[in-house]
Amino acid sequence: MAVFNSKDKEENSGGFEMKEGEAETVIGASVKVEGDFSSEGDVLVQGIVSGSMKTKGNLRVDGGAKIKADIEAANASVRGEIEGNVSTKDNLELGNSAKITGDIVTKILSIEPGAVLNGHCSVSTEGVTGESEPADVQKPSKEE
């Protein structure tokens, strides 16, 4: 079992990448969490989460993890399955094994080949607006 300390967290505070042992909270592969989950730090999910999930830190969802919840995070890297809406303040990365069924709102989105997204996507330099649903897509006017 890895020990987490503040020194490790301080050394990598400049980047989005979260490595093994840097998460403040780890939901292991054999763990099932039900209810509202809230955290101030980085979270690594390898198991099952149902309800809602909010973190002011980074979120990493490993392959094999299953989340049935609306998610809010500063940044997120997804390689597992999510059924729910995902809002990130800055970056959202969908790995090749990611499967999201729900709407996403983010500032920067990267999608690897093989990732599946079933839902609406709102990507804006403004980041998350706090709205629970993305704005409607606007089409250019043909009047002029």
SULSUL-V545539 format. One line per field, one symbol per residue. ss: DSSP state (H for helix, E for strand, C for the rest). phi: phi as a letter, one per 20 degrees, with the letter a starting at -180 (. if undefined). psi: psi as a letter, one per 20 degrees, with the letter a starting at -180 (. if undefined). A space follows every 50 residues. Layout:
ss = ???
phi = ???
psi = ???
This chain:
ss = CCCCCHHHHHHCCCCCCCCCCCCCEEECCCCEEEEEEEECCCEEECCEEE EEEEECCEEEECCCCEEEEEEEECEEEECCEEECCEEECCEEEECCCCEE ECCEEECEEEECCCCEEECCEEECCCCCCCCCCCCCCCCCCCCC
phi = .fddcffffffdfedefdegneffccdfgedcdcoedcbedfcddcddcc pbccbeeeccdfgnfccdafccbfbbcdcddcdqecccfcdcddffdfbd dqeccbeccccegofccdreccdbffmfenffcffffdeffefd
psi = pqpprhggghhjiirhporpiiphppnrhjppppapppqhaqpppicppp dqppqibqpporpiqppnqppprgqqopibppnrqppqheqpporijqop nrqqprgppppqphqponaqpopqiiapiiqiqqqqppqqqjh.
